[in-house]
Amino acid sequence: MDKAMAYIDKLAAKLGVAADHVYGVLVKQAVANGVANILAGIGLIAIAVTYVLIVLHLRDRFDVSAWTVVGFVAVLTVVTPVFAGFPILSEGVKAVINPEYYAIKEILDTIGGK
């Protein structure tokens, strides 16, 4: 933690602002990243649900094997967005709930060289 505070102080000195300001900016950025991740996760899941509804509608209108259509759509358009969407959504919610953690994590990652 001492390294993190030293890093904040050095960064603040270079920017010509108070260390509290730098930390505040990092916290706000963590919230902004969290909101963006929440929107991206919801968007990916919404895409998956939309495709399922479209396939169900098309299945009723055309004489196509239901298993063929469902299998194709599930693999290409549902499974991938859902598996990508939930982790993104989770990270976003955590960043909005606890932005201070993500601000400190970013500082420590920068100090440690990721």
MMTF fields as JSON, N, C-alpha, C and O atoms, coordinates in Angstrom:
{
  "mmtfVersion": "1.0.0",
  "mmtfProducer": "UNKNOWN",
  "numBonds": 455,
  "numAtoms": 456,
  "numGroups": 114,
  "numChains": 1,
  "numModels": 1,
  "chainsPerModel": [1],
  "groupsPerChain": [114],
  "chainIdList": ["A"],
  "bondAtomList": [4, 2, 8, 6, 12, 10, 16, 14, 20, 18, 24, 22, 28, 26, 32, 30, 36, 34, 40, 38, 44, 42, 48, 46, 52, 50, 56, 54, 60, 58, 64, 62, 68, 66, 72, 70, 76, 74, 80, 78, 84, 82, 88, 86, 92, 90, 96, 94, 100, 98, 104, 102, 108, 106, 112, 110, 116, 114, 120, 118, 124, 122, 128, 126, 132, 130, 136, 134, 140, 138, 144, 142, 148, 146, 152, 150, 156, 154, 160, 158, 164, 162, 168, 166, 172, 170, 176, 174, 180, 178, 184, 182, 188, 186, 192, 190, 196, 194, 200, 198, 204, 202, 208, 206, 212, 210, 216, 214, 220, 218, 224, 222, 228, 226, 232, 230, 236, 234, 240, 238, 244, 242, 248, 246, 252, 250, 256, 254, 260, 258, 264, 262, 268, 266, 272, 270, 276, 274, 280, 278, 284, 282, 288, 286, 292, 290, 296, 294, 300, 298, 304, 302, 308, 306, 312, 310, 316, 314, 320, 318, 324, 322, 328, 326, 332, 330, 336, 334, 340, 338, 344, 342, 348, 346, 352, 350, 356, 354, 360, 358, 364, 362, 368, 366, 372, 370, 376, 374, 380, 378, 384, 382, 388, 386, 392, 390, 396, 394, 400, 398, 404, 402, 408, 406, 412, 410, 416, 414, 420, 418, 424, 422, 428, 426, 432, 430, 436, 434, 440, 438, 444, 442, 448, 446, 452, 450],
  "bondOrderList": [1, 1, 1, 1, 1, 1, 1, 1, 1, 1, 1, 1, 1, 1, 1, 1, 1, 1, 1, 1, 1, 1, 1, 1, 1, 1, 1, 1, 1, 1, 1, 1, 1, 1, 1, 1, 1, 1, 1, 1, 1, 1, 1, 1, 1, 1, 1, 1, 1, 1, 1, 1, 1, 1, 1, 1, 1, 1, 1, 1, 1, 1, 1, 1, 1, 1, 1, 1, 1, 1, 1, 1, 1, 1, 1, 1, 1, 1, 1, 1, 1, 1, 1, 1, 1, 1, 1, 1, 1, 1, 1, 1, 1, 1, 1, 1, 1, 1, 1, 1, 1, 1, 1, 1, 1, 1, 1, 1, 1, 1, 1, 1, 1],
  "groupList": [{"groupName": "MET", "atomNameList": ["N", "CA", "C", "O"], "elementList": ["N", "C", "C", "O"], "formalChargeList": [0, 0, 0, 0], "bondAtomList": [1, 0, 2, 1, 3, 2], "bondOrderList": [1, 1, 2], "singleLetterCode": "M", "chemCompType": "L-PEPTIDE LINKING"}, {"groupName": "ASP", "atomNameList": ["N", "CA", "C", "O"], "elementList": ["N", "C", "C", "O"], "formalChargeList": [0, 0, 0, 0], "bondAtomList": [1, 0, 2, 1, 3, 2], "bondOrderList": [1, 1, 2], "singleLetterCode": "D", "chemCompType": "L-PEPTIDE LINKING"}, {"groupName": "LYS", "atomNameList": ["N", "CA", "C", "O"], "elementList": ["N", "C", "C", "O"], "formalChargeList": [0, 0, 0, 0], "bondAtomList": [1, 0, 2, 1, 3, 2], "bondOrderList": [1, 1, 2], "singleLetterCode": "K", "chemCompType": "L-PEPTIDE LINKING"}, {"groupName": "ALA", "atomNameList": ["N", "CA", "C", "O"], "elementList": ["N", "C", "C", "O"], "formalChargeList": [0, 0, 0, 0], "bondAtomList": [1, 0, 2, 1, 3, 2], "bondOrderList": [1, 1, 2], "singleLetterCode": "A", "chemCompType": "L-PEPTIDE LINKING"}, {"groupName": "TYR", "atomNameList": ["N", "CA", "C", "O"], "elementList": ["N", "C", "C", "O"], "formalChargeList": [0, 0, 0, 0], "bondAtomList": [1, 0, 2, 1, 3, 2], "bondOrderList": [1, 1, 2], "singleLetterCode": "Y", "chemCompType": "L-PEPTIDE LINKING"}, {"groupName": "ILE", "atomNameList": ["N", "CA", "C", "O"], "elementList": ["N", "C", "C", "O"], "formalChargeList": [0, 0, 0, 0], "bondAtomList": [1, 0, 2, 1, 3, 2], "bondOrderList": [1, 1, 2], "singleLetterCode": "I", "chemCompType": "L-PEPTIDE LINKING"}, {"groupName": "LEU", "atomNameList": ["N", "CA", "C", "O"], "elementList": ["N", "C", "C", "O"], "formalChargeList": [0, 0, 0, 0], "bondAtomList": [1, 0, 2, 1, 3, 2], "bondOrderList": [1, 1, 2], "singleLetterCode": "L", "chemCompType": "L-PEPTIDE LINKING"}, {"groupName": "GLY", "atomNameList": ["N", "CA", "C", "O"], "elementList": ["N", "C", "C", "O"], "formalChargeList": [0, 0, 0, 0], "bondAtomList": [1, 0, 2, 1, 3, 2], "bondOrderList": [1, 1, 2], "singleLetterCode": "G", "chemCompType": "PEPTIDE LINKING"}, {"groupName": "VAL", "atomNameList": ["N", "CA", "C", "O"], "elementList": ["N", "C", "C", "O"], "formalChargeList": [0, 0, 0, 0], "bondAtomList": [1, 0, 2, 1, 3, 2], "bondOrderList": [1, 1, 2], "singleLetterCode": "V", "chemCompType": "L-PEPTIDE LINKING"}, {"groupName": "HIS", "atomNameList": ["N", "CA", "C", "O"], "elementList": ["N", "C", "C", "O"], "formalChargeList": [0, 0, 0, 0], "bondAtomList": [1, 0, 2, 1, 3, 2], "bondOrderList": [1, 1, 2], "singleLetterCode": "H", "chemCompType": "L-PEPTIDE LINKING"}, {"groupName": "GLN", "atomNameList": ["N", "CA", "C", "O"], "elementList": ["N", "C", "C", "O"], "formalChargeList": [0, 0, 0, 0], "bondAtomList": [1, 0, 2, 1, 3, 2], "bondOrderList": [1, 1, 2], "singleLetterCode": "Q", "chemCompType": "L-PEPTIDE LINKING"}, {"groupName": "ASN", "atomNameList": ["N", "CA", "C", "O"], "elementList": ["N", "C", "C", "O"], "formalChargeList": [0, 0, 0, 0], "bondAtomList": [1, 0, 2, 1, 3, 2], "bondOrderList": [1, 1, 2], "singleLetterCode": "N", "chemCompType": "L-PEPTIDE LINKING"}, {"groupName": "THR", "atomNameList": ["N", "CA", "C", "O"], "elementList": ["N", "C", "C", "O"], "formalChargeList": [0, 0, 0, 0], "bondAtomList": [1, 0, 2, 1, 3, 2], "bondOrderList": [1, 1, 2], "singleLetterCode": "T", "chemCompType": "L-PEPTIDE LINKING"}, {"groupName": "ARG", "atomNameList": ["N", "CA", "C", "O"], "elementList": ["N", "C", "C", "O"], "formalChargeList": [0, 0, 0, 0], "bondAtomList": [1, 0, 2, 1, 3, 2], "bondOrderList": [1, 1, 2], "singleLetterCode": "R", "chemCompType": "L-PEPTIDE LINKING"}, {"groupName": "PHE", "atomNameList": ["N", "CA", "C", "O"], "elementList": ["N", "C", "C", "O"], "formalChargeList": [0, 0, 0, 0], "bondAtomList": [1, 0, 2, 1, 3, 2], "bondOrderList": [1, 1, 2], "singleLetterCode": "F", "chemCompType": "L-PEPTIDE LINKING"}, {"groupName": "SER", "atomNameList": ["N", "CA", "C", "O"], "elementList": ["N", "C", "C", "O"], "formalChargeList": [0, 0, 0, 0], "bondAtomList": [1, 0, 2, 1, 3, 2], "bondOrderList": [1, 1, 2], "singleLetterCode": "S", "chemCompType": "L-PEPTIDE LINKING"}, {"groupName": "TRP", "atomNameList": ["N", "CA", "C", "O"], "elementList": ["N", "C", "C", "O"], "formalChargeList": [0, 0, 0, 0], "bondAtomList": [1, 0, 2, 1, 3, 2], "bondOrderList": [1, 1, 2], "singleLetterCode": "W", "chemCompType": "L-PEPTIDE LINKING"}, {"groupName": "PRO", "atomNameList": ["N", "CA", "C", "O"], "elementList": ["N", "C", "C", "O"], "formalChargeList": [0, 0, 0, 0], "bondAtomList": [1, 0, 2, 1, 3, 2], "bondOrderList": [1, 1, 2], "singleLetterCode": "P", "chemCompType": "L-PEPTIDE LINKING"}, {"groupName": "GLU", "atomNameList": ["N", "CA", "C", "O"], "elementList": ["N", "C", "C", "O"], "formalChargeList": [0, 0, 0, 0], "bondAtomList": [1, 0, 2, 1, 3, 2], "bondOrderList": [1, 1, 2], "singleLetterCode": "E", "chemCompType": "L-PEPTIDE LINKING"}],
  "groupTypeList": [0, 1, 2, 3, 0, 3, 4, 5, 1, 2, 6, 3, 3, 2, 6, 7, 8, 3, 3, 1, 9, 8, 4, 7, 8, 6, 8, 2, 10, 3, 8, 3, 11, 7, 8, 3, 11, 5, 6, 3, 7, 5, 7, 6, 5, 3, 5, 3, 8, 12, 4, 8, 6, 5, 8, 6, 9, 6, 13, 1, 13, 14, 1, 8, 15, 3, 16, 12, 8, 8, 7, 14, 8, 3, 8, 6, 12, 8, 8, 12, 17, 8, 14, 3, 7, 14, 17, 5, 6, 15, 18, 7, 8, 2, 3, 8, 5, 11, 17, 18, 4, 4, 3, 5, 2, 18, 5, 6, 1, 12, 5, 7, 7, 2],
  "groupIdList": [1, 2, 3, 4, 5, 6, 7, 8, 9, 10, 11, 12, 13, 14, 15, 16, 17, 18, 19, 20, 21, 22, 23, 24, 25, 26, 27, 28, 29, 30, 31, 32, 33, 34, 35, 36, 37, 38, 39, 40, 41, 42, 43, 44, 45, 46, 47, 48, 49, 50, 51, 52, 53, 54, 55, 56, 57, 58, 59, 60, 61, 62, 63, 64, 65, 66, 67, 68, 69, 70, 71, 72, 73, 74, 75, 76, 77, 78, 79, 80, 81, 82, 83, 84, 85, 86, 87, 88, 89, 90, 91, 92, 93, 94, 95, 96, 97, 98, 99, 100, 101, 102, 103, 104, 105, 106, 107, 108, 109, 110, 111, 112, 113, 114],
  "secStructList": [7, 2, 2, 2, 2, 2, 2, 2, 2, 2, 2, 2, 2, 2, 2, 6, 1, 7, 2, 2, 2, 2, 2, 2, 2, 2, 2, 2, 2, 2, 2, 2, 2, 2, 2, 2, 2, 2, 2, 2, 2, 2, 2, 2, 2, 2, 2, 2, 2, 2, 2, 2, 2, 2, 2, 2, 2, 2, 2, 2, 2, 1, 7, 7, 7, 2, 2, 2, 2, 2, 2, 2, 2, 0, 0, 0, 0, 0, 0, 2, 2, 2, 2, 2, 2, 2, 2, 2, 2, 2, 2, 2, 2, 2, 2, 2, 2, 7, 2, 2, 2, 2, 2, 2, 2, 2, 2, 2, 2, 2, 2, 2, 6, 7],
  "xCoordList": [0.83, 0.0, 0.874, 0.502, 2.034, 2.946, 3.413, 3.546, 3.663, 4.062, 2.959, 3.225, 1.726, 0.595, 0.49, 0.28, 0.634, 0.549, 1.712, 1.535, 2.888, 4.043, 3.813, 4.169, 3.22, 2.925, 1.927, 2.1, 0.883, -0.114, 0.545, 0.274, 1.397, 2.079, 2.964, 2.968, 3.719, 4.575, 3.737, 4.057, 2.663, 1.794, 1.165, 1.097, 0.711, 0.104, 1.122, 0.793, 2.348, 3.383, 3.672, 3.839, 3.732, 3.985, 2.841, 3.062, 1.613, 0.447, 0.194, -0.578, 0.833, 0.648, -0.683, -1.247, -1.181, -2.441, -2.242, -1.194, -3.258, -3.195, -3.394, -4.062, -2.805, -2.928, -4.388, -4.807, -5.156, -6.579, -7.303, -8.215, -6.888, -7.519, -7.238, -8.138, -6.001, -5.634, -6.44, -6.979, -6.526, -7.284, -8.756, -9.39, -9.301, -10.698, -10.961, -11.995, -10.025, -10.157, -10.151, -10.938, -9.27, -9.209, -10.5, -10.958, -11.082, -12.341, -13.46, -14.26, -13.514, -14.536, -14.357, -15.337, -13.116, -12.869, -13.296, -13.794, -13.104, -13.554, -15.067, -15.577, -15.787, -17.25, -17.624, -18.518, -16.944, -17.229, -16.979, -17.782, -15.874, -15.596, -16.653, -17.063, -17.096, -18.129, -19.43, -20.054, -19.848, -21.087, -20.956, -21.891, -19.812, -19.599, -19.665, -20.247, -19.075, -19.12, -20.538, -20.937, -21.291, -22.681, -23.469, -24.202, -23.323, -24.046, -23.611, -24.439, -22.309, -21.822, -22.355, -22.773, -22.347, -22.86, -24.34, -24.777, -25.118, -26.557, -26.794, -27.683, -25.998, -26.146, -25.889, -26.641, -24.842, -24.536, -25.636, -26.021, -26.128, -27.2, -28.479, -29.215, -28.75, -29.933, -29.839, -30.844, -28.657, -28.462, -28.799, -29.477, -28.331, -28.604, -30.103, -30.625, -30.789, -32.234, -32.975, -33.913, -32.567, -33.201, -33.063, -34.027, -31.878, -31.681, -32.565, -33.119, -32.692, -33.552, -34.991, -35.658, -35.462, -36.836, -37.02, -38.056, -36.04, -36.123, -36.167, -36.965, -35.328, -35.302, -36.622, -37.144, -37.161, -38.441, -39.541, -40.421, -39.497, -40.485, -40.312, -41.291, -39.077, -38.824, -39.135, -39.582, -38.907, -39.185, -40.676, -41.062, -41.501, -42.946, -43.401, -44.411, -42.672, -43.095, -42.601, -43.257, -41.478, -40.889, -40.771, -40.686, -40.767, -40.675, -39.2, -38.658, -38.571, -37.158, -37.051, -37.785, -36.155, -35.958, -35.607, -34.657, -36.383, -36.189, -34.811, -34.172, -34.355, -33.063, -31.915, -30.939, -32.01, -30.969, -30.878, -29.793, -32.011, -32.038, -31.588, -30.747, -32.14, -31.799, -30.319, -29.652, -29.806, -28.392, -27.471, -26.499, -27.785, -26.969, -26.977, -25.929, -28.16, -28.29, -27.672, -27.023, -27.862, -27.327, -25.808, -25.237, -25.176, -23.719, -23.184, -22.278, -23.739, -23.169, -23.618, -22.842, -24.853, -25.379, -25.874, -26.169, -25.973, -26.468, -25.366, -25.136, -24.698, -23.703, -22.564, -22.173, -22.043, -20.92, -21.283, -20.572, -22.366, -22.698, -23.019, -22.666, -23.677, -24.019, -22.756, -22.589, -21.873, -20.649, -19.739, -18.994, -19.789, -19.006, -19.715, -19.068, -21.033, -21.806, -21.809, -21.672, -21.962, -22.051, -20.77, -20.857, -19.586, -18.377, -18.187, -17.76, -18.502, -18.382, -19.359, -19.007, -20.576, -21.604, -21.178, -21.352, -20.632, -20.173, -19.078, -19.132, -18.097, -17.019, -17.561, -17.113, -18.511, -19.098, -19.825, -19.674, -20.605, -21.35, -20.376, -20.566, -19.336, -18.365, -17.642, -17.375, -17.322, -16.622, -17.507, -17.017, -18.81, -19.718, -19.954, -20.038, -20.059, -20.305, -19.082, -19.222, -17.89, -16.677, -15.588, -14.585, -15.773, -14.796, -13.433, -12.417, -13.409, -12.133, -11.19, -9.986, -11.747, -10.933, -10.275, -9.086, -11.059, -10.528, -9.538, -8.62, -9.705, -8.729, -7.397, -6.338, -7.456, -6.241, -5.608, -4.386, -6.445, -5.943, -5.201, -4.16, -5.743, -5.073, -3.719, -2.744, -3.66, -2.391, -1.385, -0.234, -1.824, -0.916, -0.485, 0.66, -1.404, -1.033, 0.01, 0.931, -0.139, 0.822, 2.186, 3.22, 2.181, 3.443, 4.113, 5.322, 3.312, 3.841, 4.136, 4.713, 3.762, 4.014, 3.032, 3.308, 1.896, 0.835, 1.447, 0.753],
  "yCoordList": [-1.193, 0.0, 1.257, 2.278, 1.175, 2.319, 2.647, 3.814, 1.595, 1.805, 2.509, 3.393, 2.108, 2.718, 4.195, 5.022, 4.531, 5.935, 6.737, 7.886, 6.142, 6.82, 7.06, 8.115, 6.087, 6.232, 7.361, 8.172, 7.416, 8.478, 9.837, 10.785, 9.936, 11.198, 11.627, 12.801, 10.688, 11.013, 11.461, 12.448, 10.724, 11.072, 12.447, 13.257, 12.699, 13.989, 15.119, 16.188, 14.883, 15.906, 16.224, 17.388, 15.186, 15.402, 16.15, 16.962, 15.878, 16.538, 17.907, 18.699, 18.185, 19.467, 19.574, 20.663, 18.458, 18.443, 17.696, 17.095, 17.742, 17.024, 15.535, 15.117, 14.742, 13.282, 12.851, 11.887, 13.561, 13.231, 13.365, 12.596, 14.348, 14.552, 13.362, 12.878, 12.901, 11.759, 10.539, 9.839, 10.282, 9.129, 9.276, 8.301, 10.466, 10.706, 10.448, 9.89, 10.854, 10.61, 9.114, 8.632, 8.383, 6.932, 6.25, 5.303, 6.721, 6.152, 6.438, 5.555, 7.669, 8.011, 7.174, 6.75, 6.939, 6.125, 4.68, 4.028, 4.182, 2.821, 2.718, 1.718, 3.74, 3.744, 3.812, 3.095, 4.668, 4.786, 3.458, 3.04, 2.803, 1.489, 0.476, -0.358, 0.547, -0.368, -0.192, -1.175, 1.051, 1.317, 0.83, 0.237, 1.073, 0.608, -0.918, -1.471, -1.591, -3.062, -3.58, -4.581, -2.905, -3.315, -3.195, -4.112, -2.08, -1.886, -2.904, -3.423, -3.183, -4.17, -5.556, -6.279, -5.935, -7.249, -7.392, -8.411, -6.363, -6.4, -6.449, -7.157, -5.697, -5.708, -7.081, -7.53, -7.746, -9.082, -10.084, -10.91, -10.004, -10.921, -10.605, -11.517, -9.32, -8.939, -9.447, -9.86, -9.42, -9.959, -11.44, -11.913, -12.171, -13.61, -13.878, -14.754, -13.147, -13.343, -12.991, -13.69, -11.921, -11.521, -12.608, -12.923, -13.179, -14.248, -15.459, -16.069, -15.796, -16.927, -16.64, -17.503, -15.452, -15.102, -15.104, -15.545, -14.623, -14.638, -16.068, -16.386, -16.917, -18.316, -19.004, -19.748, -18.768, -19.381, -18.897, -19.669, -17.643, -17.106, -17.716, -18.118, -17.784, -18.343, -19.832, -20.335, -20.53, -21.956, -22.211, -23.181, -21.329, -21.484, -21.127, -21.646, -20.252, -19.8, -20.706, -20.809, -21.356, -22.16, -23.609, -23.899, -24.507, -25.929, -26.336, -26.884, -26.058, -26.368, -27.209, -27.003, -28.129, -28.958, -28.075, -27.294, -28.22, -27.383, -27.599, -26.644, -28.843, -29.12, -28.499, -28.047, -28.47, -27.868, -26.375, -25.833, -25.73, -24.284, -23.937, -23.059, -24.616, -24.325, -24.599, -23.8, -25.693, -26.015, -24.981, -24.547, -24.592, -23.601, -22.265, -21.668, -21.814, -20.521, -20.562, -19.603, -21.649, -21.744, -21.619, -20.922, -22.279, -22.256, -20.901, -20.345, -20.381, -19.172, -17.867, -16.917, -17.826, -16.522, -16.436, -15.339, -17.522, -17.461, -17.781, -17.018, -18.88, -19.323, -18.306, -17.961, -17.836, -16.901, -15.59, -15.184, -14.901, -13.655, -13.848, -13.004, -14.935, -15.145, -15.397, -14.823, -16.25, -16.528, -15.305, -15.14, -14.459, -13.22, -12.161, -11.371, -12.14, -11.09, -11.159, -10.131, -12.337, -12.443, -12.026, -11.299, -12.447, -11.969, -10.455, -9.802, -9.902, -8.457, -7.742, -6.753, -8.241, -7.663, -7.744, -6.789, -8.868, -9.059, -8.067, -7.449, -7.912, -6.961, -5.539, -4.752, -5.218, -3.882, -3.595, -2.517, -4.54, -4.357, -4.199, -3.342, -5.03, -4.936, -3.591, -3.023, -3.076, -1.792, -0.636, 0.338, -0.738, 0.325, 0.259, 1.293, -0.946, -1.106, -0.713, -0.095, -1.066, -0.816, -0.198, -0.852, 1.044, 1.646, 1.895, 1.936, 2.058, 2.297, 1.108, 1.281, -0.088, -1.286, -1.274, -1.564, -0.936, -0.953, 0.176, 0.031, 1.31, 2.389, 1.941, 2.144, 1.338, 0.844, -0.28, -0.349, -1.155, -2.258, -1.722, -2.253, -0.669, -0.079, 0.493, 0.344, 1.141, 1.699, 0.579, 0.663, -0.472, -1.574, -2.313, -2.753, -2.45, -3.071, -2.23, -2.768, -0.918, -0.027, -0.119, -0.133, -0.18, -0.285, -1.622, -1.688, -2.686, -4.029, -4.358, -5.408, -3.501, -3.75, -4.725, -5.305, -4.914, -5.829, -7.167, -8.106],
  "zCoordList": [0.0, 0.0, 0.0, -0.578, 0.65, 0.657, -0.753, -1.119, -1.547, -2.938, -3.717, -4.531, -3.461, -4.162, -3.827, -4.715, -2.56, -2.151, -2.724, -3.127, -2.762, -3.351, -4.836, -5.361, -5.512, -6.929, -7.155, -8.065, -6.327, -6.449, -6.225, -6.961, -5.228, -4.946, -6.111, -6.481, -6.697, -7.839, -9.032, -9.694, -9.297, -10.422, -10.212, -11.137, -9.001, -8.689, -8.847, -9.36, -8.408, -8.527, -9.991, -10.356, -10.831, -12.254, -12.917, -13.815, -12.476, -13.061, -12.447, -12.987, -11.335, -10.673, -9.944, -9.833, -9.452, -8.714, -7.406, -7.171, -6.564, -5.288, -5.51, -6.455, -4.628, -4.727, -4.609, -5.249, -3.796, -3.66, -4.99, -5.295, -5.777, -7.091, -8.017, -8.704, -8.029, -8.87, -8.471, -9.328, -7.182, -6.706, -7.071, -7.474, -6.938, -7.301, -8.772, -9.14, -9.607, -11.047, -11.333, -12.148, -10.669, -10.878, -10.422, -11.062, -9.332, -8.85, -9.856, -10.167, -10.361, -11.363, -12.628, -13.24, -13.014, -14.204, -13.978, -14.895, -12.769, -12.459, -12.593, -13.097, -12.147, -12.294, -13.771, -14.221, -14.521, -15.957, -16.675, -17.509, -16.353, -16.95, -16.546, -17.354, -15.29, -14.817, -15.566, -15.966, -15.761, -16.501, -17.943, -18.482, -18.568, -19.941, -20.013, -20.946, -19.039, -19.018, -18.792, -19.387, -17.941, -17.717, -19.017, -19.386, -19.706, -20.97, -22.031, -22.78, -22.085, -23.056, -22.738, -23.642, -21.47, -21.075, -21.371, -21.906, -21.023, -21.308, -22.807, -23.28, -23.552, -25.015, -25.615, -26.48, -25.168, -25.69, -25.339, -26.166, -24.122, -23.725, -24.495, -24.873, -24.731, -25.513, -26.942, -27.52, -27.509, -28.859, -28.882, -29.795, -27.885, -27.823, -27.71, -28.399, -26.866, -26.694, -27.979, -28.363, -28.645, -29.896, -30.949, -31.647, -31.069, -32.048, -31.747, -32.661, -30.491, -30.131, -30.548, -31.12, -30.266, -30.643, -32.161, -32.656, -32.888, -34.353, -34.871, -35.753, -34.337, -34.786, -34.472, -35.303, -33.302, -32.957, -33.889, -34.267, -34.254, -35.186, -36.576, -37.204, -37.055, -38.389, -38.442, -39.473, -37.358, -37.318, -37.541, -38.193, -36.991, -37.163, -38.572, -39.047, -39.237, -40.568, -41.687, -42.724, -41.505, -42.567, -42.121, -40.928, -43.087, -42.79, -42.741, -43.701, -41.612, -41.412, -40.154, -39.187, -40.178, -38.998, -37.792, -37.829, -36.75, -35.569, -34.949, -34.507, -34.916, -34.294, -35.075, -34.476, -36.372, -37.199, -36.924, -36.715, -36.927, -36.711, -35.297, -35.107, -34.323, -32.932, -32.675, -32.017, -33.174, -32.983, -33.604, -32.986, -34.823, -35.518, -34.784, -34.542, -34.439, -33.77, -32.383, -31.966, -31.67, -30.312, -30.307, -29.468, -31.223, -31.239, -31.696, -31.076, -32.767, -33.35, -32.699, -32.602, -32.261, -31.856, -30.427, -29.955, -29.739, -28.366, -27.37, -26.431, -27.561, -26.591, -26.449, -25.334, -27.559, -27.504, -26.817, -25.898, -27.222, -26.515, -25.039, -24.215, -24.7, -23.294, -22.47, -21.394, -22.973, -22.228, -22.167, -21.201, -23.17, -23.123, -22.297, -21.61, -22.357, -21.699, -20.19, -19.528, -19.635, -18.176, -17.457, -16.466, -17.904, -17.209, -17.332, -16.38, -18.499, -18.68, -17.762, -17.118, -17.705, -16.844, -15.374, -14.617, -14.988, -13.612, -13.246, -12.183, -14.106, -13.84, -13.748, -12.914, -14.592, -14.562, -13.266, -12.691, -12.807, -11.558, -10.389, -9.526, -10.367, -9.282, -9.296, -8.237, -10.483, -10.573, -10.131, -9.56, -10.39, -9.959, -8.451, -7.788, -7.916, -6.481, -5.653, -4.598, -6.121, -5.343, -6.23, -6.517, -6.662, -7.576, -6.931, -7.625, -5.617, -4.946, -5.118, -5.306, -5.052, -5.243, -6.623, -6.758, -7.64, -8.999, -9.232, -10.039, -8.534, -8.626, -8.019, -8.614, -6.846, -6.202, -7.021, -7.153, -7.568, -8.399, -9.621, -10.008, -10.222, -11.388, -11.003, -11.739, -9.862, -9.39, -9.141, -9.571, -8.444, -8.136, -9.406, -9.513, -10.367, -11.644, -12.374, -12.989, -12.302, -12.951, -12.271, -12.939, -10.965, -10.219, -10.508, -10.731, -10.502, -10.708, -12.16, -12.441, -13.08, -14.494, -15.106, -16.156, -14.472, -14.93, -15.154, -15.542]
}
